Amino acid sequence: MPKAIKSQSMKSTTNIKGAMQVELPIKIYGYDIDVMGIVHNIVYIKWFEHLRQEFLDQYWPLEHMLQQDQSPILQKTQVEYKKPLTIYDKPTGILWVSKIKRVRWAVDIEIVQNGQIYCTGQQSGFFYDLKEKQPVLMPKALVNMYEQFQEENQK
C-alpha cells in the first residue's frame, strides 16, 4: 500500500488549503503565450494535469494502480480565470482533495503568485477497473488518508 511521499524539492509556499495538498512551481514557456502576450487559457488545463499527476505520484502511484488494474478517470474539469499571467511570472500550482466519496473524487486547484489567485479550478472523476471495464470503489488507502486528514483538521 503506497504512503504519502513528500518530495524534498517541494516547499509549501501557502497555508494548507485541504487534504493531501500538493504544490508545484510552474515555469511559463514562450509557447504558452498567445498573441496578446499572456498565458493561453488551455495552458492552465495542462498545469491542472501536471498537478493531478504530482498528486498521484505522491499518494497513489501509477505503478501501484496498474498492479491492481485500476486507473483514475477524469470526468469533469472546471476553470475560472481571474487574472492573466505573462512569460515573466513565476506562479505556483496548488491542488488538494476536496471530496472523496464511495466511488467519486474531487480536487480543487489554484494557480497563485505572491499571495494572489490567478486561476481556480476543480476536477472530478472516479476509479475504473481496466479488466472489467467499469467503475470501482475508491481505493481504501486513499479514502483512509483523506478521512485521517479530515479528522486531524476538525480538532
Secondary structure, DSSP 8 states (H G I E B T S, - for coil): -------TT----S---SEEEEEEE----GGGB-TTSSB-HHHHHHHHHHHHHHHHHHHS-HHHHHHTTEEEEEEEEEEEE-S---TT---EEEEEEEEE-SSEEEEEEEEEETTEEEEEEEEEEEEEETTTTEEE---HHHHHHHHHHHHHT--
